[in-house]
Amino acid sequence: MIWHIIRFIMAFGMDTFYKRVAIKNRKYVTVKGPVILAINHPNAFMDPAMFSYVAYPPKFYFLARGDVFKPGIASIVFEGLGIAPIFRIQDGGKEGLKKNDDTYRRVFGMLRENKKVIIFAEGLCVQERRLRPLKKGVARMVFNAFEEVNYPELTVVPVGVVYTDPKKFRSHLFYNVGEPIRVADYMEEYKAQPARTMNAFLKVLEPKMKELIVHIDDPKNDKLVGWLEELFLRDMCKKQNLNYKDLEHELKIAQQITAIVNKGNNENNEVVETLKQKCAAYISDLNKMGVRDWLINPNNNSKVNWLHFLGRAILLVIFSPFWIRGLIGNYLPYKLSEKIVDKKVRNVEFHSSFNMAIGMILMWIYYGLQFYIVNKLAGIGWASLAVVISFITGKFVLYYYPFLKKAIGLYRVLTHSQTVVELKKQRSELEGLFGMLNKN
């Protein structure tokens, strides 16, 4: 019951925090019977919470660091969300590890009741665009679960969690669900050679998980891949008749760009390093001017003119009252939660989770305050209307503000023609270097 209540409350924040959220192959994780989901883990509580949200109605259970289970309301909420504690040697020492026996028994009990259990296969949470080596404990839990549950159709489903930027408000989140792996197919070999079979299982699972995400071989190229996505992803989508607004298509092109960089890093490192330096300089110049690459991209020349700017300016003026009303009704809790998280939460992997949780709490309080004040002044009808207007105009702000920023960028480009000429030269050079890597 707690989970359904929390999900209802979370719905208001989750649809706001992320611009786009999608899941592929949901059918593999909503089947009848127990399922073990092996997923990567870049973004703390956000990864399983959002997955439970988009794959609803099944309730998904998962394991979290045991040291966060403090006595009190936190533990009650965690239990209600379906979170069980798992202890690492650095969290709870040897005593903590002993408690894991109870956790494993709980997990096996959940699976016997046909529930779905999420395992973070890397064993840690790190915001990287790559898959870390899988922990051996994953295979051990899988095979022990099969023996304990005695369900011949038990499957392990690999899931890739893909963010455009895990810590950024209004980014994209895509759950890429892979094909299930039948545990029964390994059991005969497991009974004869347990250790060897567990290693073999991980060698099957790891590449299946890796192909579901963006995996950049060298961490030094993380920024380069991000820059190239900003510059070329949309154009590559169009050339391949894909829709860049479709998160599956977005991932496909991101993987292509990553593959080009990974290959170039091994075979043509000089070009990669040159591309990296020139990309950094180009992005820096864009930031100094306060514009985005789409305004410099020659493919968008038809949108960069005074008539287009005038049309945007007129729309901005017409709808500015809605924007102002939306800011009055929503800005304070948004900004306050951001400041609290920046000051109090040191671990970047927890920023999004706490930002959204604190933001939702503050927003409900703020809406309640608005209702109370207007109710005192004008009655319950006007109070209810005020809250509804705050909610609607708050959603409107999410689209008005990017539209405003694009208009400002458009104005800067139109009034700095000489700088734009230099930026176009830089971009053309980058396109040539990227083309060289792509040919190889």
N, C-alpha and C positions, 0 to 999 in steps of 0.2 A: 504493500500500500504506500509506504514512504516513497518508493521509487516512482510510482505513478504521479504522486503529488509533486515531487521534485522535478520530474520531467515536464509537467505542466508549467511550473514556474520557470524552468530553464528555457522553455520554448521561446519566450519573449526575448531572451538574451542571445540565444544561439543563432536565431535568424537575423539578428542585428550584427553580432560580432563578426561573422563571416559573410562575405559578399556572395560566394557560391559554395555549396556543399553538395556532393554527389557520392553515390556508391554504385559500383559495378558488380554484377553477379551476386546480388543480395540473396538469391535463391539458395546458394550454397550454405548460408549460415542460418537460414530460417527453416530448415528441414525439421521434420519430427525426429526425435531422438537426440542423444548427446553429441556435442561437437566441441572439439578443442581448436581454438583459433590461435595461430602463431603470428604475431604482428611485430613490426618494428616500433620504436618508441621514442619519437623526437620531442614530445610536448606534454609530459607529465599527465595530469588527470584529464586533460583535454582529449587525448587520443581515445581512451575507452568511453568517456562520457559522450562525446560526439558520435562515436560508433553506435552506442546504445540508442542514441537519439535517432539517427538516420535509418537504423535497421529495425526499429520498433515495429511490432509489439513484443517480440521475444526479449526477455531480460537477460543481459549478459553479465556474467560474474568475472571478476579478475583479481589478481594479486597485486598488492602494493607494499611498499617498504614498511616493515613492522614498527619502526621507530616513530611513525606518524600517528599510530593508534594510541593516543593519550586518553586516559579516563575522562568521561564526560560526554558532552553532546557530539563532539567530533566522531568518537567511536560509534555512537548511535547512528549518525548520518551515514558513515562509511558502511556500516552493516546494512543499512537500509538500501544503499546503492548497490549492494552485492559485492563489496570489496572485502577480501580476506587478507590478513597480514602474512607476509613472507619475510623471513629474516636472513640477512647476509652476515657473515662473520664480522664485518666492520660496523654493522648496526647494533647487533645484540650479543656479540661474542658467542661462546660455545653454548651458553644457556639459551640464547635466541635460536640457534640452530636446532636445538632439541624441540623447541616449540613448533618448528616446521612440520614435525610428524603429525601434529594435530591439524595443521593447515592442509596437508596432503590428504588426510582422512576426510576433511570437509570437502575438498575438491572432488574426491572419488564419490562422496555421497551426493554431491550436486549432479555429477554425471549419471549416477544411477537413477536420479530423478529426471533424466532427459533434459538437463539444463546445458547451457552453452558457457564455456569457460575460456577466457582470454589469457594467453601466456605471452609475456613480453620476451621474445626469444633471445634478444641480445643481452638480457639481464641487467640493463642499465638504460637510463634516459639521457640522451645526448642530442642536441640540435645540430645534426650533421646530415648532409645529403649523400648518405651512403649507408650500407648495411654493415654493422659490426659483426664479428664472428659470433655464431650462435653458441649458447652455453650448453654444455653436455647434460646439465640437469633437465633440459627440455625433453630430450629423448628418454631419459630415465623416467620422467613423469608420464610421458605418453605410453610407454610400454607397461609401466606399473598400473596405469589407469585401465588399460585394456584388460589386464588380468583381474583387476578388482571389480570392474564394472560388468564384465562378461557380456558385452554387447558387440556382436560380430561386425556390425556396420559402423563402428566408431571411426570417425575420420578426423584428420588434422587438416585444417583449412588455412593456407598461407594468405596473409592480408598485408598489402602495402599501404602505409599511411603517408600521403603525399600532400605537403603544404607548399604554397608558393612562398610563404614566409611565416613560420610558426608563431612568431611573436608580434606580428603586425595586425592591427585592427583592419577589418574589411579585406583580408586576404582570402585565398581559395583553399578548400580542403577536399581531397578526393580519397575515398577508400577503394582501393583496387583489389578486389577479392579474386584469388586464384582458384584453380581446380582442386578439389579435395584429394587428400592422400589417404587411402585405406590402410589402417594399421594392421589389419588381418593379413595383408599381403606379406608382411615382414615377420609374422609370429613364428613360423616354422623354423626359419633361420635364427630367430632370436632365442628360441629354446635351446638350440645347439651351441650358438656362439653369441651370447648377450652383448659383450663389449664391442665386438666387431660389427654387429648389426646396428647398434645404436650410432656408431660412427658413420656407417653407411646411410642410415636414415637422415642424419644431419647433412650429409653430402648431397642428398636429394632435396631436402627442404631448403637449404641455404640458397642455391641458385634460383629455386622457384620464387623465393621471397625477393631476391635481388632484382629479378626481371619485372617485378611489380612496382618498383620505385625508380627514382633518379639516383644512380650510383656513380659518384665522381671518384675515380681511383685515387687521385692526389688531392688532399685537402687544400693545397696551395692554389688549386684551380676553381675553388668554390665560387669566388667572386666573378671570375671570368665567365663561367657558365651562366650565372645570373645576369650579367651584362649582355651576353649574346642572346639570351632569351628575350630581354627587353628590346633588343635591336631587331632581331630576325624572326622571332617565333610567329608573329601574326602573318608575316609575308610567306613564311614556309607553309603555314596552314593553308593559306589561299592557293598556293601553287599546287598543293596536294588535294585540293577540293575538300579540305577539312574546315570545321567550324571552331575557331579559337575560343568561343564561349562554351564549348563542350569540354568539360574537364578531362575526359578520356582522350580527346584529340590534343588538348593542351599538353598532357603528359606524354603522348606519343612523340610530339615534336621536341619536347624537352629532353626526352631520352635520345632522340637523334642527335641533338646538339651535344649532349654529354658524350655520346659515343664518338663523335668527331673529335672532341677535345681529348678524350681518353686515348684514342688512337694516335692523335697528333703528339701527345705528350711522350709517347714511346718512340714514334718514328720521325717526328719533325719538331723537336722541342724548341728549336730556335724560333720558328714561326709562332709557336704557342706563346713564348715569352715576349716576342715583339707585339703580338696581338694583345696580350695582357697589358703591357705598358701603354699602348696606344688607346686601348679601351678605357683604362683608368684616366688618362688625360682627357678623352672625349667626354666621359661621364662627369668629370670634374668641371669642365667648361660648361656643360649643360646646367649643372647645379649653380654655377656662378651666375649664369644668365637667368636662372629660375624657370627653365622650360624642360619638357620631356622630349624624348627622341622622336615621337610620332610627328611632331611639328617640323622636324628636320628631314624625315624620311621622304624621298622624292615621290613615293607612291601615294602620299597624302597631299600633294601639291594642290589638288582641286579644292581641298578644305581650308587652305591657308590663304585667305583673301579678306578684304575689308567687308565685303557683303556678308560673309559667313560670321565674321566678328560682330557686325551690327545685329544680325539675327539673334545671336547669343545674348548680346547686351540687352536687347529689348525683352527677351524672355526672363533674364535675371532681374530686371527692374519690375516686371509684372508680378513675378512670384516672390519677390524679396520679403513681403509681409509674412508669408508662410514660413520662410526661412528664419526670420527674426522670432516669430512665435515658437518655432521648433527649438531654437536655441534657449529661449527663456524657459521652456518646459522640460529640457533634457540636458543641457550642457553641464550644469553644475555637478551632478553625480558622475557623469562621464569623465570630466577633468579631475575630480577629486579621487576617483578610483585609480586613475592613471598615476597621480602623484603619490598615493599611498603605496602602490606596487613598486614604483621606481625607487622609493626611499626605503621600503622595508623588505622587499623580496630580492635577495642577492642572486639567486640562481635563475638564469634566464629561462631555463626550461619550465619554470613555474609561473612566469610572467603572465602568459595568456590565461591560464587556469584561474589564478587569483584575480586578475583584472576583470574577467567576465563575472566571476562569483561575487566579488565586492561590488562591481558595477550594478549587477542585478539587484543586490540587497539595497544599495543606496537609491536605485531608481524606484523600487517599490516604496521606500520610505518617502522619497521626494514626491511621488505621485500621491501618496497618502496625505502628505502635508498640503499639497495643492487642493486636494479634495476637502480637507478640514477647513482651510481658510475660506474657500469659495462657498462652502456649505454654511459657514457662519455668516457670511455677507449676503448670500443670495438664495440659499436653499439647496436641497439635495439634487434637484434636477440640473441646475446650473453647475453644481460641483461635479456631477457625473459627466456632463458635457465637456467641462474644462479638462478632465483627465483624458477623455477620448480624443479631444483636439490635441493635447500634448503628445499622445501616442502617435497619432496620424502625422502630425507635422514633424515629429522626431524622425519618423521613417523618411519623410520628404527631405530632411536635411542631408541624409546619407547620399542622396542623388544630386541635390542642389550644389553642395560644396565641391564635389569633383567637377561638376559642370562649370562652376565659378573659376576654379583653378585652371581649367582648360581655356577659358575665355581670357584670363590674365596672361597665360602663356602665349596664346595666339596674338594678343596685343604686343607683347614684347618682341615676338618674332617679326611682326609687321613693321615695328618701329626701329629695328636693329638689323637692317638688311645686310650690312657689311659683315657683321659678326656671323650671321646666318650663312653667308657664302663660305666663310672659313670652316664653320661646323659641317657644312655639306661636304667639303673636301675631306675633312677628317673621317666622316662617315663612309664616304666612297672608298677610302683607303682601307678601312676596317672591313668593308664588304669584300674587297679584293683579297685580303689576308685570310678571311674566313673561307672564301671560295677556294683558296689554295689548299687549306686543310681538308676541305670537303672532297676535293678531287683525289687527294692522296688516300 
